[in-house]
Structure formats: C-alpha cells, structure tokens
Amino acid sequence: MSNNTNFCKIVATIGPDTSDEASIEALVQAGVSVFRCNCSHGSLPEYQQRVSNIRKMEQKYNCSLGILFDLQGPKLRIGTFKDYAVTLEKGASFQVDLNPVPGDKNRVCLPHPEIFAVLKNGMELLINDGIVRLRVDSFTENSAQCTVTAGGQISNKKGVNVPGVKLPLSALTAKDRADLQIAEMLGADFIGLSFVQKPEDILELRSLMHSKAQIIAKIEKPSAIEHLREIIDLSDVIMVARGDLGVETSPELVPVLQKKIISGCRKAGKPVIVATQMLESMIHNVTPTRAEASDVANAVYDGVDAVMLSAETAQGEHPVQAVTTMHRIIETVENDHRYRKGLSLLERKNDSTKEGAVTTAASIVATNMDTANVIVTFTDSGSTTLRASKQRVGGVPVLALTPNITTARQLTVAWGVTPIVVNTLTSFDDMLAQARKAVLDQQLAREGENVVITAGIPFGKAGTTNMLYVLTV
C-alpha cells in the first residue's frame, strides 16, 4: 500500500464494477480514505458485499477506512414516455401533470403534488440538470401548461428542479428511512442527507438514528444557504454538492457559494467535502481537463478536508487512474510553499476551552520546533483530534491514536489526520511507548526527532485533554 501522506482526503463512490475485493484494494492503494455508497443505486446484498470488502482491506492494511451511505432524498423526477425519450423544441407547448399514463411530445407525468401546490405563472421547471427548461403559463392543482424555453431531449425518470422555491417536503422519504436502517445495520460511519432545506431536516434525521454515525449535510439547495450557519452547527460534516446547487442557482454562483460554505465550516471547525464533477471527463478519458485539475487544486488551496469522486469511480472506465490523478493533484498543491502560507491565513474557530487551549499550544510548539514532525493526539471521541486538524498546521500531520474503532473511521475525513486503533492507555509510560511505536510504524518520525503529544489525564475519560508533552523518539 502506498503511504498516503496527503493532508486533503479522497472520498470515492463505488458502484457495481468497483465493489469487488480487488477493486476496493486498488482504490485503497491509490489513496482513498472514505468510500461512498450511493443509495440511489444498490441493493442490500450489494451493500453487504461492499462493506465486507472494505473491512477486509482495513484488516489487510491495518488502517481505518470510512464508509458513507448517501441517502437519495426527495429527488424530484418526471415519469416515463411511451418511446422512452422525446425531443422538445424551443417555443413548443408542453404539459406536466399527475396522470401516470406514459407521456409523449405533448405531455409527461410529474408525480409530485408538492410542486403543483407552489406553482406560479412564469416559474421555471428545469429538467435533466436544466438542459430542458419549461416556463409555467397556467396551472391547476394537478396540471400545468408550459412553454419550452430551452429545448432538448428528455427521457424516462429525469430529474426536475424548481429553482427559488422551498418545497413542502421532508428531506427523508420512505426509501431513505429504509436505507438508513440498512446503513446503520451494516455499520456506516457517515450518513449523507440530500437536499437539505432547513435545520429541522438535520434534527429529523438525528431523531431517527440509533447508531453513532455522523451526519453529512449536503448543501445543494438555495434554501440551505439561507440557513447555512444553523445547518453547519447541527451537522458533523458538510458536503458542497455542486450538481444540483448549480442547477438550482446558476453555474457562475457555484464558486462563490463554495467558498462561502468552506469559510462557514472553517469558522465552525467542521470538516467540509467538495463534490461533483471534479474529474468528470475521466469517466471516459485517462487524463483530466486542465480546468478539472485546477478545480481540484483550488479546493485544496482553500483548505478543504476532502474532495470527492462520483461517477468517475462508480461507473467510470478508469476508476483507479481517477483516484491516482486526484492524489497527484493534491500532493502537488501541498508541496507548494504558497499552499502552506495560505493555510496560515485561514480563518480558525476561536476555541477558548481548556481542550482548545492545549491543542492550540501543541500547534504552536509543533510549528516552532524544527524537528517536530507530527502531532500525536490520544482521543476517545475524536474531538481532540478534530481540534488539531482545524488548526491546519502546514506540513505537520496529526496522528490520532484511539481505542475506539468508530472514532478512527470517522476521523478518516479530517484534514491531515491518520487514525490508528490502539489499546486503552494504562499509564504515562504506556502513552509514550504507544506514541513512539505508532510514529515509527507510520514513518512519520525517525529516532532522535521530536513529536508533540496531547492527551487527557485521567486516561480513558473522554473530553479531558489537559496535557501537552514533547517526546524525543
């Protein structure tokens, strides 16, 4: 296995062709830290196989790997057509309605009464990521007469967006609730909540959960931007889901919103993932476009915790090359002196707690010691390690030692963190021995070099970080 020393992590979506043991192993070797299962596609046997193969790789390589189950959410879709697809011409009339009969060039079913409840004349309906656009001219409670303002082909079950409208929908469908049960049963580390519109959506999901899985709120609706601070505060991780966000707003707004979301997460000290179309051309090509390489690089320069691959690894022709390419881009940026200089200018959460003060001090010590190669955090819940990760000390990785396997897996998404499962500490000497062994095993320090350690006394009690120690290996 290659020594993945990148600070920014890689999340990769897996599909039917990348779920076997050999494929998972190749993706781990290429640098994947978190695997995403998209609940829009898949069955229980497929999920079981994926989880089993990922856990096998954990054991084989003695590492921690995160598993994200991404709930589909209330994805709005049209119905079906008699001939599978139709081509709509600009200026033509077209009707959407609640009639389940297969459609044609004149009409199609839109099986969502919630949309008809909020329609207004002049409103736009966007189909297939906005390729086809319909302007509502008149409507009733079960149909709408529209004019095609942007023509093109649409086929069965294509997605529908209604920009600028807060729909009266729960973020959790009946399918999502069933998928949540499966995800928790299989030991998911993260649950992704799609189409978040308001803080109450996070609270609803939290109330249904029975595990300690963390919630990843996907920001892809303009209404979520209106409640961004509250959503960040209630979530464990944030994902900038740029696909629907770009359709619901406009493509030129996406970079601005991306930076706003990242900044909000930095201030709150929450991990943030940038996703969607990062290396889209690599679904078919062995190299990315220059624009895609710049896109990934700019996210890394902004100090995000992770970048994500979707179709590139779920159904692409070159999944391992896509991960390898992303890994190389991250590595190149992180070796640039401007990257490390930029990290020092990032906004940080002002943490005035005792634990925060100790972690801040550890970062200062590590930065000012020429031979301090790593910060070692002993943690039970992961909060101590996340504090160190939030400091973004350029060039100094964080080694998280925890007796809790769930904590280790959830730290796989955090910037700069290498999580290792160790035995519960029994004494001060045991702490030093475990720290020394871990940094040598991970090749993060050599004998004679210094490492900065944070821990809590008494050992084994969560939330008691109160000690800073400099160890000469």
N, C-alpha and C positions, 0 to 999 in steps of 0.2 A: 504494500500500500504506500502510495506517495505521501510524504509528510506535508499535509495541507496546513501551511502556516499562515494562510491569508487571514486578515482581520475581518473582512466582509465575508459573510457566509453565502452559500449557494443552496437555494431551495429548488428541487426538481420534481415536476409532476410525472407520475408513472402511469402507463396505460397497458393494454393487453400485451403489447410487444416488448415492454420493458419491465415486466413484473417477475420474470423467471429469475432464478438464483444467479445465473451467470451475468445477466444484465444488471441486476442490482449491485453485484460485486464490482462490475466495470464502472458503474456510476459512482460508487463509493471511492474507488481508486482514483477516479478523475477529480474528486473534490466535493461531492455532495454531502451536506450536513443534515438536511431535513428533506424527507420525501413527502410529497403531496398526493393524496388520493382524492380525485375529483368525484364527488358523489353524484354529479350529473350523469356519470357513466360508471357502470360497475355493478357487481352483484356480491352477495355475501361470500360465496366460495372464492371469488377473485380477490376480495379484500383480505380474506383469511390467508390466501397464498402470499399476497404482498407483505402483510405484516410478518408472517412467518419467515420469509426470505430476508427481510430487513433485520429481524432479530438474530438470524443466523450470522449475518455479516458483523453485527455487533460483537458476537462471541468470537468469531474468527479473527477479527482485527483488534479485539479488546478496546473498543471505542464506544462512544454513545452516539446514537442516531435518533433524530426526532421524526415523528410521524404526524402529519397534518391531515385530518379529514375535513374537506372543504364542502360544507353544506350548499346545496344548489340554491336555496332561497326561492322567493316568489318570482321566478323568471317568467316574464310575460311572452307568450308565443301565439302566433296565428295558428289556425287549424291546417287542414290538408286541402290539396287540389285534386280534381279528377285525374289530371295528367301529370301529377307530381309538382309541376312548376308552371308559371306563366310569366310573360314579359309585359310589363306595364309601360305604356307610352306617356311621356310628359303631356299634361293637359287633358288626359282622359279622365272620365268619371269612374269611381271605384267605390264599392260599398263594403263596409265591415259590419258584421252583425253577430248575434248569438246563435244563429242557425247552424247546427253541427253538420249539415249536408256539405260534402266536399265542394270546394269553390272552383271558379273559372276566371276568365279575364275581366269579369264584371263584379265579382264579389268573393269574399272569403270569410270564414268564421273567425271571430275574435272572442274566444271563450272566457272573457273576463268582465263580468258585470261591473266590477270596481272602476274600470276605465270609463264605461258609459256614464257612471254616476258623477264623474268630474269633467266631462267634456264641455268645451266651449267653442263657439264658432271662431274659426281662424286658428285654432290649436293645431299643432303638427303631430302626426304619428310617424315615427321612424321605424322602418322595417329592415332587418338584416344589417344591423350596425349603421343605419342611416343611409344605406345605399339607395333605398327607395323611400320617398317621403310623400306623405299624404296630408293635405290640408282639409280640416273638417269644415264643411259648408253648412250642414244641418244635421240634426241628430234627434233620436228619441231615446227611450230608456233601454232599447235593445238593438239599435242600429245607428249607423252614421253614414251619411253620404259625403264622399270626399272627392277632391281633385288631386291628381298625381302631379306634384311639383318637381319631383326628380324621379325619372323612370329607371327601369332596370328589371332584372329577373329576380323573382322571389319563388321559393319552393316550400315544401311542407315544413311546418313547425319552426319557421324562422322567428327570431326574437323581435320583440316590439319594445320601443322606448317611448315614453311620454315626457318630454323634457319640461322642466319647470313646474311639475305638479307633484304634490305629496299625496300618493295614493293611499287609500284606507286599507292597507294590507299589513298583516303581521309579517315580520321578517322570517317566520318559521311556518312552513307548510306542514301538512300531514306527513309528506315524504321526508321532510327534514327531521321531524320528530322520530320517525322510524330509523333514519340514518344515524341520528345522534345516539340512539340506543345501541346500534351496531358498533359505532365508533368507540363508545365507552366500554362495551363488552370486549372489544379487541385491544383495548389499552392505548387509545390515541393520546398523544401528548398535547396536541393542539386541535381545537375545533374552529374552523373558519366560518364566520357568519356573513352571508352575502346580502347585498342590497340593504345595508343598514340605513335607516332614515332618521332615527331618533334614539336618545339614550335608553328609552324604555325597551328597545329591541334587545340591547345587551342584557338588561335586567331579566327579561323574559327567558332568554337562553340560560342565564345563570340559574334561574329558579328551577329549570328542568334537569340540570346536570347533577349526576351522582358521583362523579369522579373528580380528580384534581387536575383534569385537563385545563389548559389555558385557552382563553378566548382570543382569537384573532379577528378583529373587526375590519371588514373590507370596506374601504371608502370608495364608493362608485356612484353615489347619488348626490346631487347638489344639496339636498336637504341635510345630508350628513355633514357637509361643510358648515352649514348654519349652526350645528350643534357639536362642532369638532372637539372643543375642549372637554365637554362632558363625556363624549364618546371615548376619547383618549383616556380620561381618568377612570372610566368604568371597565376598560379593556386591559388585557395583559400585553397584547401586541397589536400593532396597526399594519394593515396592508394597503398600499396605494394601488388600487385595482384600476388601471388606466383605460381598459377597454370600454366598459360602459360609461365610465366617467367622461371619456372623450366624446361619446355619443350624446350623453345627457346634457353636457355643456357645449364645448366646442374644442377642436384639436389644439387651437392656439392657447387655450386656457389651461390645458393639462400640465405643461411645465410649471406654470405659476402655482397651480394648486398643489402639485407635487412638492414644491419647495415649502409651501405653507404647511402642509401636513408633516413633512420631515421636521421643520422647525418646531411645530407644536409637540411632536414626540420628543425632540431633544430637550425642550423646556420641561416636559413632564417626566423625562427619564424613562420613556417606554421604548422598547425595541420597535423598529419600523422596517418593513419589507417593501421594495418596489417591484411591481409585477406587470406583466402583459406586454407582449411583442418586443421583448428586449433583444432577442436574436431571431426574429420571426423568419427571416429569409433562410435560416439554417434548417428549417423544416425540410427543405429540398436541397439546399446548397451546402458545400463543405466549409465555406467561409462566410462570415457575416458581411453586411454592407459597412462602409466606413461610418455611416450615420448611426448604425446599431452599436458599433464599437464605442462611439462617442457617447451614446445614450447610457450604456452600462458604466462607462468611465465617469460620467458626470454624477451618476447616483453614488458611486464610490467616493468621489471627491466631496460629496455632500455629507459623508459620514454615516450612510445608512448601515443598518445591521446586516441586511441580507438583500440579495437580488434573486428573482425567481424566473425559472423557465417553465413554460406551459406546454403548448403543442410541440415545441422543439424536442422535448424528451418524452412526451406522452404518445405521440404518433409520428414524430419526425423520422426522416431517413438516416439522420446522423446524430443520435442522442448523446453518445459519448463525446463526439467531437464538439458538440454544442457546450457541454459542461467544461471540457478542456479549454475551449476558446474563452468562455466566461472566466475561468480560473486564471488564464494568462492575462486577460484584460485587468482583472482585479490586482494581480501580482505586479503588473507594470505600473499601475497607478500608485500602489502602496510603496513602491520603491522610488517614487518621485518626491524630492525634497519639498515641493510645493504642497503635496498632499499632507505631509506631517505638519508643515507650517499652518496649513488651513485648519487642521484638527484643533490646533491651539486656539483658534479664533471662534470655534463653535460655541453656541450658547449652551450652558450647562444648568442643570437643575440645582438650585440653592438648597442644599440638604444640611440643615443645622442640627440634626440629631447626633447623638453620640456615635452611632454607627457610621453616619455620613462623615463626621469629622475624622474618624480613624481612617476611613477609606481615602478621603482627600489627602490626608497626611501621607498615606502609603504611596499615592500617585506622585506627590511632590518629592518624596525620598527617592522613588524609582527614577524619576526624571533627572534628578540632580546627582545620582551616583553613576559614574562611568561604567561600572561593571554590574549594574543591576539589570539583569536580562529579563526578568519575569516577576510579576506579582502573583503570589500564591494566596488564594483565599480558601479557607476552610468554611464550608457553608452547609446548612441543612435544608433551608427553604430556597436558597438561591439568591436571596435579597442582597447579601453581602457582595456576591459576585457581580450582580447587576449594577450595584453602585460603582464598582471598579470599572466595569465595562463602560458606563456612562461617562466616565472621566475622559475617555478617548486619549489615553496617553500614547502618543505616536511612537511606534517602534517597540512598545513594551506589551507583550501578550499577557493574558490573565489565565492562570491555571486554576481551575475550580476543582477542589477536592471535596467530595461529598459522599456520605454513606447512603444517600437516597437516590436510587436509580431514576425515579421520576424527575427529580430535580436535575440530574445530569442531562437527561434527554431534553428537558425544556430549556436548558442553557445552550443547546446547540444552535439556537437562532441569534444568540447575543454576540455583539461585535467583539472580536479579539479573544473570545473565551474558548479554552479547551477543557471540557469537563471530564473528570476521571472519577470512577467509583472506588472508594477506599473504605477501610474499616473505621468504625466509630473511634474517635480519639480516646485514649485512656490516660494519657499523661503529657506533660510538656515535652519530655524526651521522645515520646511516641510521635508527637506532632512534627518535631524536627526530622525524625527518621523518615516519616512518610513523605514530607515535603522534599527531602533530599532525593529519595528514590524516584519520586514522580518527575521531578525536573530533569533528572538524568535519563530516565526511561523515555521521556518525550523529547529529549535532546534540546531542551530549552535553556540549559546552562551546563557548563563544564566545571570540573573540580577547580576550586580556587576562586570561582566567581560568586557574586552575591545575588541573593533573591530576597524580595521583600514579602513578608508573610503577615496576613491579617487573620485573626481567629477570635473566638469568644470563650471566655472563662466564666463559669464552669463549662467544660466541654460537653457537647451533645445537647445543649439547650439552644433552641432557635431564637434568633433575634438578640443575641448578646455580644455582637462584635465589639470588643473593647481592648484589643491588644494588637500592637504592631511590633514586628521583630525582623531584624536583618540577619539572615543566615548566610554564612560563607560555606558554600557546598564543598 
